[in-house]
Amino acid sequence: MADPKYADLPGIAYDQVDVYETTDLPESQQFEVYSEDETDSIERLHISATEAFNKFKSKNLVGAGVDFSDRISRKPRTGYNSVFVEWELRGENEKETLLQKYHRLQCEIQELIAEANKLKEMAKDDEQSESAGQVISKVEQINKQLDNLKLEEHFGSDLVTALVDPQGTRLKQLVSQIEQFKDTGAIDDEDKPKDQSSKGEVGELNVLKYQMRYLPEKARFQEVARLSHLEQRLGRLENVIGINDDKLARLAQTIKSQGVMESVQQLSAKASLLDISQLDAVERRLAALVHTMDTIAEKRAATLQDTEREQKISEIYKVVNKTQAASEILPQIVSRMLTLSNVHAQAAQFAKSLTQLEELQSRISDGLDSNKSLLKGVQESFAENLEIIKNNIIALDERVKKLRK
């Protein structure tokens, strides 16, 4: 039931539909429109999800030997190596295979043809167009020679696969041999031979033989090679670090406090500063710094400073160095003193009242001393008067006695 105090308010139309002034949607249905700045400095890429999916649809990744730990070891760490369908150039410190070289030449020839056609279109003179046409004809002849090789037709798809992925090919061959061994082992009783000689042959066929050869001289040679490689690495470290005790002590202290990985990461971060882009920025900053230093030196040479002024500046600098440690806690002390200002004011008022009380107490003590002296005089006078009264009474008694007689 509605509150009766709002029943008879003016301006309310009870026979009409309620109308709200706002035209905004609820907060859950409001969408803010963000305006984006249009500038040529930002390159906007239009990527189609369908084209990207179709491009990587038939790609595979081999997870064997993948390591992203960025650890330091003799063997370099490798990431994913894409195989099948897509052909890539060889990586760093890797030997280029026959098919990689073949596809690299194809890609370079196609790029050369495209650049020559572009140069031919942009050529203004007839001589430039003729030279571009000659280059295109020679490149097309080289491309025809490369196409005439037909590696897959001459070598076969098996050999091409073996060249692309030798480990996978060996694994497939081993799996196929095991499957053949399983098939030959599952022989029915009807197909068993009757004579003993045939049984011996079947027994030999049903055996999968592995031969392992160990060459101690080769193992010893590999161990010596590893030791020599380790000695070479230690020699390079000694050449870089040196045999100075100070450097070795500094290195040992750094490794003890941070560890080898942290130290190497710091060294790699410092070495990354030696990049060409970083060096250009450092060179610009150094040039600006040298220019600033030159201007400062010129100003200093132009204006001879007084020795007394330099002495005062040095003294001020020493004072600033001494108070630098206290300057860090100075804002906290100031804020604390501001918060304690009321307490200090009350303490000052209390001290003032206490001094007034001390003055009043001293006055009261002086009054008491004076009152004591007055009281003592009164007591002495009272005792003297009492003695006189006693003597008078005694004399009066004697006179009365005499009169009675």
C-alpha positions as CSV (number, residue, x, y, z in Angstrom):
1,M,0.0,0.0,0.0
2,A,1.3,3.4,-0.9
3,D,2.3,5.9,1.7
4,P,-0.7,8.2,2.3
5,K,1.6,11.3,2.8
6,Y,2.4,11.3,-1.0
7,A,-1.3,10.9,-2.0
8,D,-2.3,14.5,-2.6
9,L,0.9,16.0,-3.9
10,P,0.4,18.6,-6.7
11,G,1.7,17.9,-10.2
12,I,1.0,14.1,-10.2
13,A,-1.1,12.8,-13.1
14,Y,-2.7,9.5,-11.9
15,D,-4.6,8.9,-15.2
16,Q,-1.5,9.0,-17.5
17,V,1.4,6.7,-18.3
18,D,4.6,7.2,-16.3
19,V,7.2,9.0,-18.5
20,Y,10.9,9.2,-17.5
21,E,13.0,12.1,-18.6
22,T,16.2,10.1,-19.4
23,T,16.7,8.2,-22.7
24,D,19.8,6.3,-21.6
25,L,19.9,2.6,-21.6
26,P,20.7,0.5,-18.5
27,E,24.4,0.2,-17.5
28,S,24.5,-3.4,-18.7
29,Q,23.4,-2.3,-22.2
30,Q,25.6,0.8,-22.5
31,F,28.6,0.5,-24.8
32,E,31.3,3.1,-24.7
33,V,32.7,4.2,-28.1
34,Y,36.4,4.7,-28.0
35,S,37.8,6.9,-30.7
36,E,41.1,5.7,-32.3
37,D,43.7,8.2,-33.5
38,E,44.5,7.8,-37.2
39,T,48.3,8.3,-37.8
40,D,50.7,7.1,-40.4
41,S,53.2,6.1,-37.7
42,I,51.1,3.1,-36.8
43,E,50.8,0.3,-39.3
44,R,47.5,-1.6,-39.2
45,L,47.6,-5.2,-40.3
46,H,44.5,-6.8,-41.7
47,I,44.9,-10.5,-41.0
48,S,42.3,-13.1,-42.1
49,A,41.7,-15.9,-39.6
50,T,40.7,-18.3,-42.4
51,E,43.8,-17.6,-44.4
52,A,46.0,-18.0,-41.3
53,F,44.3,-21.3,-40.4
54,N,44.7,-22.7,-43.9
55,K,48.4,-21.7,-44.0
56,F,49.2,-23.6,-40.8
57,K,46.7,-26.4,-41.3
58,S,49.1,-29.1,-42.6
59,K,52.1,-28.1,-40.4
60,N,53.5,-30.4,-37.7
61,L,55.9,-29.8,-34.8
62,V,58.5,-32.3,-33.5
63,G,58.8,-32.1,-29.8
64,A,62.0,-34.2,-29.5
65,G,65.0,-32.2,-28.3
66,V,63.0,-29.0,-27.7
67,D,64.4,-26.9,-24.8
68,F,63.4,-23.3,-24.0
69,S,65.2,-23.3,-20.6
70,D,68.0,-20.9,-21.8
71,R,70.5,-22.9,-19.9
72,I,74.2,-22.6,-20.5
73,S,75.8,-25.8,-21.8
74,R,78.2,-27.1,-24.5
75,K,75.3,-28.1,-26.7
76,P,73.2,-25.2,-28.0
77,R,69.5,-25.3,-26.9
78,T,67.0,-25.5,-29.8
79,G,63.3,-24.7,-30.0
80,Y,60.8,-26.1,-32.3
81,N,61.9,-27.1,-35.8
82,S,59.1,-27.2,-38.3
83,V,59.2,-30.0,-40.8
84,F,56.9,-31.4,-43.6
85,V,55.3,-29.2,-46.2
86,E,57.1,-25.9,-45.4
87,W,60.8,-25.6,-46.2
88,E,63.0,-23.2,-44.2
89,L,66.6,-22.1,-44.4
90,R,69.2,-23.6,-42.2
91,G,69.6,-22.3,-38.7
92,E,72.7,-20.9,-37.1
93,N,75.5,-23.5,-36.8
94,E,73.5,-26.1,-38.7
95,K,74.6,-27.8,-41.9
96,E,72.4,-27.1,-44.9
97,T,70.8,-30.2,-46.4
98,L,70.4,-30.9,-50.1
99,L,66.7,-30.2,-50.2
100,Q,67.1,-27.0,-48.1
101,K,69.7,-25.8,-50.6
102,Y,67.4,-26.7,-53.5
103,H,64.5,-24.8,-52.1
104,R,66.7,-21.9,-51.1
105,L,67.9,-21.5,-54.6
106,Q,64.3,-21.7,-55.9
107,C,63.2,-18.9,-53.5
108,E,66.2,-16.7,-54.4
109,I,65.6,-17.2,-58.1
110,Q,61.9,-16.2,-57.7
111,E,62.9,-13.1,-55.7
112,L,65.5,-12.2,-58.4
113,I,62.9,-12.6,-61.2
114,A,60.5,-10.3,-59.3
115,E,63.1,-7.7,-58.6
116,A,64.3,-7.7,-62.3
117,N,60.7,-7.3,-63.5
118,K,60.1,-4.5,-61.1
119,L,63.4,-2.8,-62.3
120,K,62.3,-3.3,-65.9
121,E,59.0,-1.6,-65.2
122,M,60.6,1.3,-63.4
123,A,63.4,1.7,-66.0
124,K,63.3,5.0,-67.8
125,D,66.0,4.4,-70.5
126,D,66.1,1.7,-73.1
127,E,69.5,0.6,-72.0
128,Q,68.3,-0.1,-68.4
129,S,65.3,-2.0,-69.8
130,E,67.5,-4.1,-72.1
131,S,69.9,-4.9,-69.2
132,A,67.0,-5.9,-67.0
133,G,65.6,-8.1,-69.8
134,Q,69.0,-9.9,-70.2
135,V,69.1,-10.5,-66.4
136,I,65.6,-12.0,-66.5
137,S,66.5,-14.3,-69.4
138,K,69.6,-15.6,-67.6
139,V,67.6,-16.1,-64.4
140,E,64.9,-18.0,-66.3
141,Q,67.6,-20.3,-67.8
142,I,69.0,-21.0,-64.4
143,N,65.5,-21.7,-63.1
144,K,64.9,-24.2,-66.0
145,Q,68.2,-25.9,-65.1
146,L,67.1,-26.1,-61.5
147,D,63.7,-27.5,-62.5
148,N,65.4,-30.1,-64.7
149,L,67.0,-31.6,-61.6
150,K,63.7,-33.1,-60.4
151,L,65.1,-34.4,-57.1
152,E,62.0,-36.2,-56.1
153,E,61.7,-38.1,-59.4
154,H,65.4,-39.1,-59.5
155,F,65.9,-40.0,-55.8
156,G,62.4,-41.0,-54.9
157,S,60.1,-39.9,-52.2
158,D,61.7,-42.2,-49.6
159,L,65.1,-40.7,-50.1
160,V,63.7,-37.2,-49.9
161,T,62.0,-38.0,-46.6
162,A,65.2,-39.5,-45.3
163,L,67.1,-36.4,-46.2
164,V,64.5,-34.2,-44.5
165,D,64.0,-36.2,-41.3
166,P,66.7,-38.9,-41.0
167,Q,65.8,-39.7,-37.3
168,G,62.1,-40.1,-38.1
169,T,63.0,-42.3,-41.1
170,R,65.1,-44.6,-39.0
171,L,62.3,-44.8,-36.4
172,K,59.8,-45.7,-39.0
173,Q,62.1,-48.4,-40.4
174,L,62.6,-49.9,-36.9
175,V,58.8,-49.9,-36.3
176,S,58.2,-51.6,-39.7
177,Q,60.8,-54.2,-38.9
178,I,59.2,-54.9,-35.5
179,E,55.8,-55.2,-37.2
180,Q,57.2,-57.7,-39.7
181,F,58.7,-59.7,-36.9
182,K,55.4,-59.8,-35.1
183,D,53.7,-61.0,-38.4
184,T,56.3,-63.7,-39.0
185,G,56.0,-64.8,-35.3
186,A,52.2,-65.3,-35.6
187,I,52.3,-68.5,-37.7
188,D,49.4,-71.0,-37.7
189,D,49.9,-74.6,-36.9
190,E,49.0,-75.6,-40.5
191,D,51.9,-73.7,-41.9
192,K,54.6,-75.2,-39.6
193,P,57.3,-77.3,-41.4
194,K,57.5,-81.0,-40.8
195,D,61.3,-81.6,-40.9
196,Q,63.9,-80.5,-38.3
197,S,66.0,-78.5,-40.7
198,S,63.1,-76.3,-41.8
199,K,62.3,-75.7,-38.1
200,G,65.8,-74.5,-37.5
201,E,65.4,-72.0,-40.4
202,V,62.1,-70.7,-39.1
203,G,63.6,-70.3,-35.7
204,E,66.3,-68.2,-37.2
205,L,63.8,-66.1,-39.1
206,N,61.7,-65.5,-35.9
207,V,64.7,-64.0,-34.1
208,L,65.3,-60.2,-34.1
209,K,69.0,-59.6,-33.7
210,Y,70.6,-56.4,-32.5
211,Q,74.4,-55.9,-32.6
212,M,76.0,-53.4,-30.2
213,R,79.6,-52.6,-30.7
214,Y,81.8,-50.8,-28.1
215,L,85.1,-49.3,-29.2
216,P,87.1,-48.4,-26.1
217,E,89.6,-46.4,-28.1
218,K,86.9,-44.3,-29.6
219,A,85.3,-43.8,-26.2
220,R,88.7,-42.8,-24.8
221,F,89.2,-40.5,-27.7
222,Q,85.8,-38.9,-27.1
223,E,86.7,-38.4,-23.4
224,V,90.0,-36.8,-24.3
225,A,88.2,-34.6,-26.8
226,R,85.7,-33.5,-24.1
227,L,88.6,-32.7,-21.7
228,S,90.5,-30.8,-24.4
229,H,87.3,-28.8,-25.2
230,L,86.8,-28.1,-21.5
231,E,90.5,-26.9,-21.2
232,Q,89.9,-24.7,-24.2
233,R,86.9,-23.1,-22.6
234,L,88.7,-22.6,-19.4
235,G,91.6,-21.0,-21.3
236,R,89.1,-18.6,-23.0
237,L,87.6,-17.8,-19.6
238,E,91.1,-17.1,-18.2
239,N,91.9,-14.9,-21.1
240,V,88.7,-13.0,-20.6
241,I,88.7,-12.8,-16.8
242,G,92.5,-12.8,-16.3
243,I,94.5,-14.3,-13.5
244,N,94.5,-11.2,-11.3
245,D,93.6,-12.0,-7.7
246,D,91.3,-8.9,-7.4
247,K,89.3,-9.9,-10.5
248,L,89.0,-13.5,-9.3
249,A,88.0,-12.4,-5.8
250,R,85.4,-10.1,-7.3
251,L,84.0,-12.9,-9.5
252,A,83.9,-15.3,-6.6
253,Q,82.0,-12.8,-4.4
254,T,79.6,-12.1,-7.2
255,I,78.9,-15.8,-7.9
256,K,78.6,-16.5,-4.2
257,S,76.0,-13.7,-3.7
258,Q,74.0,-14.1,-6.9
259,G,74.9,-17.4,-8.5
260,V,76.3,-18.3,-11.9
261,M,73.0,-18.0,-13.8
262,E,72.2,-14.5,-12.4
263,S,75.8,-13.3,-13.1
264,V,75.6,-14.6,-16.7
265,Q,72.2,-13.0,-17.2
266,Q,73.6,-9.7,-16.0
267,L,76.6,-10.1,-18.3
268,S,74.3,-10.9,-21.2
269,A,72.1,-7.8,-20.4
270,K,75.2,-5.7,-20.4
271,A,76.4,-7.3,-23.6
272,S,73.0,-6.5,-25.2
273,L,73.7,-2.9,-24.7
274,L,76.5,-3.2,-27.3
275,D,73.9,-3.6,-30.0
276,I,74.1,-1.3,-33.0
277,S,70.9,0.5,-32.1
278,Q,71.9,0.9,-28.5
279,L,75.4,2.0,-29.5
280,D,73.9,4.7,-31.7
281,A,71.7,6.0,-28.8
282,V,74.7,5.9,-26.5
283,E,76.9,7.7,-29.1
284,R,74.2,10.5,-29.4
285,R,74.0,10.8,-25.6
286,L,77.8,10.9,-25.3
287,A,78.0,13.6,-28.0
288,A,75.4,15.7,-26.2
289,L,77.3,15.1,-22.9
290,V,80.6,16.1,-24.5
291,H,79.0,19.3,-25.9
292,T,77.6,20.1,-22.5
293,M,81.0,19.5,-20.8
294,D,82.6,21.7,-23.4
295,T,80.2,24.6,-22.7
296,I,80.7,24.2,-19.0
297,A,84.5,24.3,-19.5
298,E,84.2,27.4,-21.6
299,K,82.0,29.1,-19.0
300,R,84.4,28.1,-16.2
301,A,87.4,29.4,-18.2
302,A,85.6,32.7,-19.0
303,T,84.6,33.4,-15.4
304,L,87.3,33.1,-12.8
305,Q,85.8,32.1,-9.5
306,D,87.0,33.4,-6.2
307,T,88.9,31.0,-3.9
308,E,86.8,32.0,-0.9
309,R,83.6,31.2,-2.9
310,E,85.0,27.8,-3.9
311,Q,85.9,27.1,-0.3
312,K,82.4,28.0,0.9
313,I,80.9,25.8,-1.8
314,S,83.1,22.9,-0.8
315,E,82.1,23.4,2.8
316,I,78.5,23.5,1.8
317,Y,79.0,20.3,-0.2
318,K,80.6,18.6,2.8
319,V,77.6,19.7,5.0
320,V,75.2,18.4,2.3
321,N,77.0,15.1,2.2
322,K,76.9,14.8,6.0
323,T,73.2,15.7,6.2
324,Q,72.2,13.5,3.2
325,A,71.5,10.6,5.4
326,A,69.3,12.7,7.8
327,S,67.5,14.4,4.9
328,E,65.7,11.1,4.1
329,I,64.0,11.0,7.5
330,L,63.5,14.8,7.7
331,P,60.0,14.8,6.1
332,Q,58.9,12.1,8.6
333,I,60.3,14.2,11.5
334,V,58.5,17.3,10.2
335,S,55.2,15.5,9.8
336,R,55.6,14.1,13.3
337,M,56.4,17.5,14.8
338,L,53.3,19.0,13.0
339,T,51.1,16.3,14.5
340,L,52.7,16.9,17.9
341,S,52.3,20.7,17.8
342,N,49.0,20.5,19.8
343,V,50.7,18.4,22.4
344,H,53.6,20.8,22.6
345,A,51.2,23.8,22.9
346,Q,49.3,22.0,25.8
347,A,52.7,21.2,27.4
348,A,53.7,24.8,27.2
349,Q,50.4,25.9,28.8
350,F,50.9,23.3,31.5
351,A,54.4,24.5,32.1
352,K,53.1,28.1,32.3
353,S,50.4,27.1,34.8
354,L,53.0,25.1,36.8
355,T,55.3,28.2,37.0
356,Q,52.3,30.2,38.2
357,L,51.5,27.5,40.8
358,E,55.2,27.6,42.0
359,E,55.0,31.4,42.3
360,L,51.8,31.1,44.3
361,Q,53.3,28.4,46.5
362,S,56.3,30.6,47.2
363,R,54.0,33.5,48.1
364,I,52.0,31.2,50.4
365,S,55.2,29.9,52.0
366,D,56.4,33.5,52.6
367,G,53.0,34.4,54.1
368,L,53.2,31.3,56.4
369,D,56.7,32.3,57.5
370,S,55.5,35.8,58.4
371,N,52.4,34.4,60.1
372,K,54.7,32.1,62.1
373,S,56.8,35.0,63.2
374,L,53.7,37.0,64.2
375,L,52.3,34.0,66.0
376,K,55.5,33.6,67.9
377,G,55.5,37.3,68.9
378,V,51.9,37.0,70.0
379,Q,52.6,33.9,72.0
380,E,55.6,35.6,73.7
381,S,53.5,38.8,74.5
382,F,50.7,36.6,75.7
383,A,53.0,34.7,78.0
384,E,54.4,38.0,79.3
385,N,51.0,39.4,79.9
386,L,49.8,36.2,81.5
387,E,52.8,36.3,83.9
388,I,52.0,40.0,84.7
389,I,48.4,39.0,85.3
390,K,49.4,36.2,87.6
391,N,51.7,38.6,89.6
392,N,48.9,41.1,89.8
393,I,46.5,38.5,91.0
394,I,49.0,37.3,93.6
395,A,49.5,40.9,94.8
396,L,45.8,41.5,94.8
397,D,45.3,38.3,96.9
398,E,47.9,39.5,99.4
399,R,46.3,42.9,99.7
400,V,42.8,41.3,100.2
401,K,44.2,39.1,102.9
402,K,45.8,42.1,104.6
403,L,42.6,44.0,104.4
404,R,40.7,41.1,106.0
405,K,43.0,41.0,108.9
